[in-house]
Amino acid sequence: MSLTFRTLIAALCVTSSSVAAQSPAAASAPTASTAPNVNGVAIRDLTIVQGARPVRLVGYGLVTGLPGSGDRVTGGAGARHTVQSVVNLLRNFDMQVPAELLRTRNVAAVLVTAEVSPYLRPGGRFDIQVSSVGDAQSLRGGVLWMTPLVGEVGGVSVALAQGTLFTSEPAGSRNGNRAATAGRIPDGGVMEADLPRPEAARETRLLLRQPDLALAHRIAEAVKAETGRDAAKVEDPGSIVLDLPRGDEGLAFLARVNAVRVQLSGVSRLLVDARDGTVVAGADLVLQDGIVSADGITLTIGGAVSAEAAAAGEALPSGTRVRDVADALRTVRATPQQAAAIFLALRDAGVIRAEVIIR
């Protein structure tokens, strides 16, 4: 359906009405989403221990069992690499099948990728990502054949991957197979060999997942307060040096440091997935006062609102939440691309004071 700010405002009015319909007691009571987090965030969720960076694995495999939506080969042209892969696979079972006799509409060649901890031991499971490398229309309903995973192309296999593929499709897609050429398999990977693990050292570093000088200093001060000694030093916005005790005491000390909690005052972020329309934001992220024009409609948020704008349904009160806008977009069945465009317009006008990430 055609989406304009007028239909969006109408949906927002419905949302606002449903909120206002709550009882006064319920409306005035504080909720968990607006209460401050007095406990803070654990250091282990903000940093990575030096040397514990994830190891990336990759493999080439086949997804089978597709309902006619796999790689296509016509007259010797098309996904010939898929045909050759199937020939090689059958040869492992002592079956010799000429390549020219094979049709691969129920098979697709794929790349398999994953990230694992260097401390993951043989038998440990991990999630894997699968994406088509041929001209398959969809991977929906397919099963990944057992695929070796390596740390670098041409390297020795350290893990195996297989399982039923889970895919997603963009909201509003008319064809169930459309654009489902990538997916994931939860716990689809199994470690088969030990990975090289970093050697223990008396001095180690905590690497911030998002470098921030102020946060680094708060983490260092929290470590000092918890341990009672000058055991943490800020090296730069992305690194904190720890002075660890020797031997087993060092591991116990590091575990204690990882459990220390730090108060955050970070930058608000709004994530919009332009493929499936998912919007992720903090519960307290609200629209600021401002004016946005789009599709011939002028949207006024807060401030001095004229009677004409209010009567036309083109005005919103101060403090309207981003989550209400997202709910309204779903109500009017906006496409993911429309949702992304609207939030970008609100950001550009300074109405949303947050980092807007479109992926």
N, C-alpha and C positions, 0 to 999 in steps of 0.2 A: 504494500500500500504506500501511497505517497506520504512522506513524513515532513511536516513543517513544525516550526516552533509553536504554532497555534494548537496543533493536536498534542504536542508535548505538554504545553501548559494545562490543557484540559485534563490530561492524565495525572499531572501533578496535583491538580485541584482535588481529584478523587483520592489520591494518596493522602493529601493534607486533611481532607474531611474525615478519612478513616482514623487518622491519628487523633484528631480533635474529638472524635466520638468516644474516646476512652474516658473512664471516670476520672474526676479531679484527683482522687487519691493516686490512681495509677499513673496519671500524667505527671504528677509532681514528684513521684518517688524516683530516686536515683536508680539507674540501671547499671549492669555490669559493664556495658560497652562505653559508658561515659565516665565511670569511676576511674580515678588515677591508678596506675599500676604501682603500688607502693613497694612491691618486691623487686622491681627492676628486671633485667635480663641477664641470664648467666653468661659469663665470659666465653664459654665454649660455643655459644650461639652467635657470638660476635667476631670470633677469631678462628684461625687455623694454626695449629702448631707447625713450626717450620719443619719441613721434611715430610709432613703428613698430607701433602697435596695429593688430590685424587689422581689415579692412574687412568689414562684413557685407553680404551680397547676398541678394536675395530675388526670386522669380519665381513666376508662376502658369502651370501647364502641364497636359498630358494624358499619362497613362500608357496605352499601347495594348497589344493582344495578350493581354489577360487571359482566362483560361479560364472565362468566365461569372461571374467574381467581382467585376465592376466596379460602377459606380454604376447604380442601378435607377430606371427611369421607368415608372410604371403609371398609365394613364388620365389622363395629363397631369400627374400628381403625381410627386414625387420629385426627383431631381437634374436639374432643368431647366437649371441653369447648365452642366452637362456637355454636355447636348444642344446648347445654344446655342454652346458652345465648339467642338464638332465642326462645326456649321453654318458658323461663321466660318472654321474651318480649311479646309474643303472649298471655301469661296468663294474663298480665295486661289488655288485651282487651277482657277478658272472652272467650278466644279461647284455648281449650285443644287439643294439637297435640302431639301424641307420638313421642319421640325423634328418635326412629328407623325408622320413616317414613320421616324424614327430610333429605334433601340434601342441602349442603351449598356452592355450587360452585359460587353462586352469592353474598355471604356474607363473610366478614373477620373480625375476632376479632382484635382490635387495642388498643394501648395505646395512650392517648391524653395528651399532655403536653403544658404548656404555662408559660410565665413570665409576671406579671402585676405589676404596681406601687401600693404601699400600699395606695395611695391617690385616686385610681380609685373608683368612686362611683357606686351604682347600676344603671344599664342601660348603663354603659360604655362598649365599645367594644374593643376587642384585638385579635391579631393573635394567632392561635393555630397550633401545630405540631402534625402530626398523623403518627404512624408507626405500622406495622403489628407485631403481636405476635404469629401468627400461621404459616401455610405453604402456604399462599396465594402466587400466582405467581406475581400478580400485583394488586395495588389499583387504577389503572387508570380508570377513568370514574365512580368512586364510590361516594356515598353520605354518610356522617357521620350522623348516627341516633343521636337524642338528647342525650347528654352525660353529666351527672353531673361531676363537677370538684371540688376537695377538696384540702386543703392545705397540708394534710398528710393522708396517707392511713388509712381508718377507721374514718376519721373526717367528719364534717358536710359539705354538699355541699354549696359552696359559688358562683358558676357560672355554666352556662350551655354552651355547645358547640354543634354546628351542622353546616351543609352546604356542598357544593360541594367541593370535594378534588382536589387540583392542584398538579400534580406530575411532576417530571423531570426524564429523562433517560440519561445515559451516551452517549456522542457523539460517533457515529459509531456503535451504537447498531443495530443489524439486526432484532431484535424482538421488536416490539413496547411495549410489556408488560415486557420486561426484566428489572429486578432490580428496577422497580418502586414500591417498597414496603414501601415507606415513602413519605410524602407530607405535604402540609400546606393548611390552610383555612384562607385567609385574613379576618379579622374582624369576624371570626367564633365563637368567644367567647363573652358572655354577662355576666357582673357581676349581681348577684342576691342578694347579701348581702354585708354589710360593712365589710371591713377588719380592723383589729386592726391597728390604726395609731400611729406613734411615738409621744410622748408628746413633746411639745415645751419646749425649754430650752434657758437660756440666753447665754450659751456657746455651740456652735455646732462645728462640724468638716466637712471639705470638704475632701472627700476620693478620691484620684487620681485613675482614671480608669487604668492607667499604672504607677505604682510608679516610680518616677524619682526625685532625690534630687534637681537637677538644676531647673527642671520645677517647683517644689514646691516652691522654693525660688523666681522664677520669678512671680508666681501667688501671693505670699504674698506681694512682692514689688508692683505689679500692684494694689492690693487692697488698700494698704497704700496710693499710689499716687492718687487713685480715691476718697477715702473717707477723706483724709487729717488727718487721725489719725492712731495710732498703733493698728489696729483692727485685724491683721492676724499674726499668729506665726507658723512657720514650726515645727511640732512635730517629724516627721520622713519622709522618702522619699514618703510615701503614705498618709500622713495626714497633714492637715493645720487647726489649731484651730482658730475660729473666735470669737471675743468678740461682741455679738449682743446687741443692745439696748433692753430695756424691752418692753413688750406689742406688739401692732400692728406695732410699729416702727421697731421691729426686723425683721418681714416679709418683710417690705419695704426695709430694709437694705440688706437682703439676696438677694432679687430680683435685687437690684442694683449691688451687688457683682457678681451675676451670669452673668450679661450682660457685665462685664468688659472683654476686649479682651487682649490676651497675645500672643506675638510672639513666634513661635515654631522653634526649630532647632533639631527636633527629629531624631531618627534612621529611615532610609528608610526601607520599608517593601515590599516584593513581595509575593503575595498570589496566589497559584495555586491550583485549585480544581481538584483533580485527578479523580473525578467522571464524570464531564461534561466538563472539559477542560477550565473553566473560569480562566483568568489570570487578576489580579488586581494589579496595580503598579502606582507609581507616574509618571506623564508625563515626568519628567526630569530625570528619572532613566536610566542611560546609562551603557554600557559595558566598563570595564576598559581594559587597555592593558594586554595581556596575551596569553597563548597558551593552548588549550584544545584538547585532543586526544580522539576520540571515533569512533567506527566502522571502524577503519583503516584509518581515515581521521584526519589530524592535522589542527585544526582551529587556525589561527593567527589573533589576534585583535591588530591593531596599531603597534607601534614600527617599527623596521627594517623588512620589508617584502621582501622576496626574489622574484625574477622575476618568478621562477618556481611556488611558492605558489600563486602568483597573477594570473598567466596564468591558473592554475588548479582550480581557483575559490575557493581557500581555505583561503582567506584573507579578513578581514573586516577592514574598516577604524576606527580610534579612534572616540569615541563618538556615535557609533551605539546604538540606543535606545532599551530598553527592549520591548517596544511596537512594534517595527519593527520585533523583533524575534517572538513575539506572533502572529503577522499578518502572518509571513512566515509559522509558524507551522499550522495555519488554512489553508493557501494556499495549503500546501502539505498534508492536511488531516491527520495530526498526531493524534494519539489517546491521550486521557488525560494522560494515564500512560507514554507515550513517552514524552509528554511535561514536565511532572513533572521530569522525569529522566534527561532531557536536562538541565533544569534550576538548578537542584541539581548539575550536573556536572560543570556548569558554576560557581556556588557558591563555590564549593569545590576548584576550581582552582583560586579563588579570582578575577574572571573576573566580577562577580556581587558583589559589596560591599554593601550588604543589607541583612536583615534578610529574608530568604526564608522560607515560611510557606506552607507546603503541607497538605491538609486536605482531 
